[in-house]
Amino acid sequence: MSNQSPTILSVPDMTCGHCKAAVEGALAPLAQSVTVDLAARRVTVMGADSAERLIATLVGIGFPAERLSA
């Protein structure tokens, strides 16, 4: 069952539009919605099964991430 509260991730290496697109594309299959704040280098994800899976996916495409909130 998916998590109904947002998961907020810090993605410090996300610096441009290409980075934003790569992050959105990688996370979209794992969640109901993905919102990227490029200026803050944060990603808010709704409906994901686990933050650990989100982080592992981002690390796999070269974007280390850290969970900021549940």
Chimera marker file (.cmm) of the C-alpha trace (Angstrom):
<marker_set name="trace">
<marker id="1" x="0.000" y="0.000" z="0.000" r="1" g="1" b="0" radius="0.5"/>
<marker id="2" x="1.333" y="3.440" z="-0.849" r="1" g="1" b="0" radius="0.5"/>
<marker id="3" x="2.115" y="6.177" z="1.620" r="1" g="1" b="0" radius="0.5"/>
<marker id="4" x="-0.532" y="8.925" z="1.680" r="1" g="1" b="0" radius="0.5"/>
<marker id="5" x="1.661" y="11.592" z="3.298" r="1" g="1" b="0" radius="0.5"/>
<marker id="6" x="4.285" y="13.407" z="1.241" r="1" g="1" b="0" radius="0.5"/>
<marker id="7" x="7.890" y="12.304" z="1.223" r="1" g="1" b="0" radius="0.5"/>
<marker id="8" x="10.258" y="15.231" z="0.828" r="1" g="1" b="0" radius="0.5"/>
<marker id="9" x="13.748" y="14.577" z="-0.462" r="1" g="1" b="0" radius="0.5"/>
<marker id="10" x="16.788" y="16.811" z="-0.661" r="1" g="1" b="0" radius="0.5"/>
<marker id="11" x="18.610" y="16.281" z="-3.968" r="1" g="1" b="0" radius="0.5"/>
<marker id="12" x="21.610" y="18.659" z="-3.749" r="1" g="1" b="0" radius="0.5"/>
<marker id="13" x="23.159" y="17.688" z="-7.107" r="1" g="1" b="0" radius="0.5"/>
<marker id="14" x="19.987" y="18.582" z="-9.055" r="1" g="1" b="0" radius="0.5"/>
<marker id="15" x="21.054" y="21.861" z="-10.644" r="1" g="1" b="0" radius="0.5"/>
<marker id="16" x="19.422" y="22.265" z="-14.062" r="1" g="1" b="0" radius="0.5"/>
<marker id="17" x="16.401" y="21.475" z="-16.183" r="1" g="1" b="0" radius="0.5"/>
<marker id="18" x="17.992" y="18.271" z="-17.455" r="1" g="1" b="0" radius="0.5"/>
<marker id="19" x="18.560" y="17.120" z="-13.867" r="1" g="1" b="0" radius="0.5"/>
<marker id="20" x="14.943" y="17.949" z="-13.025" r="1" g="1" b="0" radius="0.5"/>
<marker id="21" x="13.663" y="15.939" z="-15.987" r="1" g="1" b="0" radius="0.5"/>
<marker id="22" x="15.866" y="12.963" z="-15.089" r="1" g="1" b="0" radius="0.5"/>
<marker id="23" x="14.656" y="12.975" z="-11.478" r="1" g="1" b="0" radius="0.5"/>
<marker id="24" x="10.994" y="13.307" z="-12.491" r="1" g="1" b="0" radius="0.5"/>
<marker id="25" x="11.332" y="10.540" z="-15.059" r="1" g="1" b="0" radius="0.5"/>
<marker id="26" x="12.990" y="8.162" z="-12.617" r="1" g="1" b="0" radius="0.5"/>
<marker id="27" x="10.489" y="8.725" z="-9.807" r="1" g="1" b="0" radius="0.5"/>
<marker id="28" x="7.248" y="8.985" z="-11.811" r="1" g="1" b="0" radius="0.5"/>
<marker id="29" x="6.741" y="5.195" z="-12.086" r="1" g="1" b="0" radius="0.5"/>
<marker id="30" x="7.117" y="4.864" z="-8.304" r="1" g="1" b="0" radius="0.5"/>
<marker id="31" x="4.606" y="7.468" z="-7.142" r="1" g="1" b="0" radius="0.5"/>
<marker id="32" x="1.221" y="9.077" z="-7.730" r="1" g="1" b="0" radius="0.5"/>
<marker id="33" x="2.827" y="12.505" z="-8.122" r="1" g="1" b="0" radius="0.5"/>
<marker id="34" x="6.302" y="14.040" z="-8.175" r="1" g="1" b="0" radius="0.5"/>
<marker id="35" x="6.847" y="17.771" z="-7.680" r="1" g="1" b="0" radius="0.5"/>
<marker id="36" x="10.342" y="19.174" z="-8.176" r="1" g="1" b="0" radius="0.5"/>
<marker id="37" x="11.477" y="22.495" z="-6.701" r="1" g="1" b="0" radius="0.5"/>
<marker id="38" x="14.691" y="23.028" z="-8.625" r="1" g="1" b="0" radius="0.5"/>
<marker id="39" x="15.656" y="26.237" z="-6.795" r="1" g="1" b="0" radius="0.5"/>
<marker id="40" x="15.399" y="24.520" z="-3.392" r="1" g="1" b="0" radius="0.5"/>
<marker id="41" x="16.767" y="21.234" z="-4.794" r="1" g="1" b="0" radius="0.5"/>
<marker id="42" x="13.878" y="19.372" z="-3.215" r="1" g="1" b="0" radius="0.5"/>
<marker id="43" x="11.439" y="16.786" z="-4.473" r="1" g="1" b="0" radius="0.5"/>
<marker id="44" x="8.012" y="16.153" z="-2.963" r="1" g="1" b="0" radius="0.5"/>
<marker id="45" x="6.575" y="12.739" z="-3.713" r="1" g="1" b="0" radius="0.5"/>
<marker id="46" x="3.033" y="11.562" z="-3.023" r="1" g="1" b="0" radius="0.5"/>
<marker id="47" x="1.882" y="7.967" z="-3.043" r="1" g="1" b="0" radius="0.5"/>
<marker id="48" x="5.266" y="6.232" z="-2.939" r="1" g="1" b="0" radius="0.5"/>
<marker id="49" x="5.733" y="2.847" z="-1.293" r="1" g="1" b="0" radius="0.5"/>
<marker id="50" x="8.940" y="3.808" z="0.549" r="1" g="1" b="0" radius="0.5"/>
<marker id="51" x="11.435" y="6.626" z="0.835" r="1" g="1" b="0" radius="0.5"/>
<marker id="52" x="14.231" y="4.075" z="0.714" r="1" g="1" b="0" radius="0.5"/>
<marker id="53" x="13.148" y="2.945" z="-2.752" r="1" g="1" b="0" radius="0.5"/>
<marker id="54" x="12.940" y="6.547" z="-3.964" r="1" g="1" b="0" radius="0.5"/>
<marker id="55" x="16.424" y="7.288" z="-2.651" r="1" g="1" b="0" radius="0.5"/>
<marker id="56" x="17.862" y="4.096" z="-4.144" r="1" g="1" b="0" radius="0.5"/>
<marker id="57" x="16.342" y="4.994" z="-7.515" r="1" g="1" b="0" radius="0.5"/>
<marker id="58" x="17.867" y="8.473" z="-7.429" r="1" g="1" b="0" radius="0.5"/>
<marker id="59" x="21.269" y="7.155" z="-6.360" r="1" g="1" b="0" radius="0.5"/>
<marker id="60" x="21.056" y="4.697" z="-9.255" r="1" g="1" b="0" radius="0.5"/>
<marker id="61" x="20.819" y="7.574" z="-11.749" r="1" g="1" b="0" radius="0.5"/>
<marker id="62" x="23.571" y="9.598" z="-10.083" r="1" g="1" b="0" radius="0.5"/>
<marker id="63" x="21.595" y="11.861" z="-7.742" r="1" g="1" b="0" radius="0.5"/>
<marker id="64" x="22.317" y="11.181" z="-4.072" r="1" g="1" b="0" radius="0.5"/>
<marker id="65" x="19.284" y="12.119" z="-1.993" r="1" g="1" b="0" radius="0.5"/>
<marker id="66" x="18.298" y="12.440" z="1.634" r="1" g="1" b="0" radius="0.5"/>
<marker id="67" x="14.855" y="12.218" z="3.196" r="1" g="1" b="0" radius="0.5"/>
<marker id="68" x="13.800" y="15.461" z="4.849" r="1" g="1" b="0" radius="0.5"/>
<marker id="69" x="10.389" y="14.411" z="6.136" r="1" g="1" b="0" radius="0.5"/>
<marker id="70" x="7.870" y="11.603" z="6.161" r="1" g="1" b="0" radius="0.5"/>
<link id1="1" id2="2" r="1" g="1" b="0" radius="0.2"/>
<link id1="2" id2="3" r="1" g="1" b="0" radius="0.2"/>
<link id1="3" id2="4" r="1" g="1" b="0" radius="0.2"/>
<link id1="4" id2="5" r="1" g="1" b="0" radius="0.2"/>
<link id1="5" id2="6" r="1" g="1" b="0" radius="0.2"/>
<link id1="6" id2="7" r="1" g="1" b="0" radius="0.2"/>
<link id1="7" id2="8" r="1" g="1" b="0" radius="0.2"/>
<link id1="8" id2="9" r="1" g="1" b="0" radius="0.2"/>
<link id1="9" id2="10" r="1" g="1" b="0" radius="0.2"/>
<link id1="10" id2="11" r="1" g="1" b="0" radius="0.2"/>
<link id1="11" id2="12" r="1" g="1" b="0" radius="0.2"/>
<link id1="12" id2="13" r="1" g="1" b="0" radius="0.2"/>
<link id1="13" id2="14" r="1" g="1" b="0" radius="0.2"/>
<link id1="14" id2="15" r="1" g="1" b="0" radius="0.2"/>
<link id1="15" id2="16" r="1" g="1" b="0" radius="0.2"/>
<link id1="16" id2="17" r="1" g="1" b="0" radius="0.2"/>
<link id1="17" id2="18" r="1" g="1" b="0" radius="0.2"/>
<link id1="18" id2="19" r="1" g="1" b="0" radius="0.2"/>
<link id1="19" id2="20" r="1" g="1" b="0" radius="0.2"/>
<link id1="20" id2="21" r="1" g="1" b="0" radius="0.2"/>
<link id1="21" id2="22" r="1" g="1" b="0" radius="0.2"/>
<link id1="22" id2="23" r="1" g="1" b="0" radius="0.2"/>
<link id1="23" id2="24" r="1" g="1" b="0" radius="0.2"/>
<link id1="24" id2="25" r="1" g="1" b="0" radius="0.2"/>
<link id1="25" id2="26" r="1" g="1" b="0" radius="0.2"/>
<link id1="26" id2="27" r="1" g="1" b="0" radius="0.2"/>
<link id1="27" id2="28" r="1" g="1" b="0" radius="0.2"/>
<link id1="28" id2="29" r="1" g="1" b="0" radius="0.2"/>
<link id1="29" id2="30" r="1" g="1" b="0" radius="0.2"/>
<link id1="30" id2="31" r="1" g="1" b="0" radius="0.2"/>
<link id1="31" id2="32" r="1" g="1" b="0" radius="0.2"/>
<link id1="32" id2="33" r="1" g="1" b="0" radius="0.2"/>
<link id1="33" id2="34" r="1" g="1" b="0" radius="0.2"/>
<link id1="34" id2="35" r="1" g="1" b="0" radius="0.2"/>
<link id1="35" id2="36" r="1" g="1" b="0" radius="0.2"/>
<link id1="36" id2="37" r="1" g="1" b="0" radius="0.2"/>
<link id1="37" id2="38" r="1" g="1" b="0" radius="0.2"/>
<link id1="38" id2="39" r="1" g="1" b="0" radius="0.2"/>
<link id1="39" id2="40" r="1" g="1" b="0" radius="0.2"/>
<link id1="40" id2="41" r="1" g="1" b="0" radius="0.2"/>
<link id1="41" id2="42" r="1" g="1" b="0" radius="0.2"/>
<link id1="42" id2="43" r="1" g="1" b="0" radius="0.2"/>
<link id1="43" id2="44" r="1" g="1" b="0" radius="0.2"/>
<link id1="44" id2="45" r="1" g="1" b="0" radius="0.2"/>
<link id1="45" id2="46" r="1" g="1" b="0" radius="0.2"/>
<link id1="46" id2="47" r="1" g="1" b="0" radius="0.2"/>
<link id1="47" id2="48" r="1" g="1" b="0" radius="0.2"/>
<link id1="48" id2="49" r="1" g="1" b="0" radius="0.2"/>
<link id1="49" id2="50" r="1" g="1" b="0" radius="0.2"/>
<link id1="50" id2="51" r="1" g="1" b="0" radius="0.2"/>
<link id1="51" id2="52" r="1" g="1" b="0" radius="0.2"/>
<link id1="52" id2="53" r="1" g="1" b="0" radius="0.2"/>
<link id1="53" id2="54" r="1" g="1" b="0" radius="0.2"/>
<link id1="54" id2="55" r="1" g="1" b="0" radius="0.2"/>
<link id1="55" id2="56" r="1" g="1" b="0" radius="0.2"/>
<link id1="56" id2="57" r="1" g="1" b="0" radius="0.2"/>
<link id1="57" id2="58" r="1" g="1" b="0" radius="0.2"/>
<link id1="58" id2="59" r="1" g="1" b="0" radius="0.2"/>
<link id1="59" id2="60" r="1" g="1" b="0" radius="0.2"/>
<link id1="60" id2="61" r="1" g="1" b="0" radius="0.2"/>
<link id1="61" id2="62" r="1" g="1" b="0" radius="0.2"/>
<link id1="62" id2="63" r="1" g="1" b="0" radius="0.2"/>
<link id1="63" id2="64" r="1" g="1" b="0" radius="0.2"/>
<link id1="64" id2="65" r="1" g="1" b="0" radius="0.2"/>
<link id1="65" id2="66" r="1" g="1" b="0" radius="0.2"/>
<link id1="66" id2="67" r="1" g="1" b="0" radius="0.2"/>
<link id1="67" id2="68" r="1" g="1" b="0" radius="0.2"/>
<link id1="68" id2="69" r="1" g="1" b="0" radius="0.2"/>
<link id1="69" id2="70" r="1" g="1" b="0" radius="0.2"/>
</marker_set>
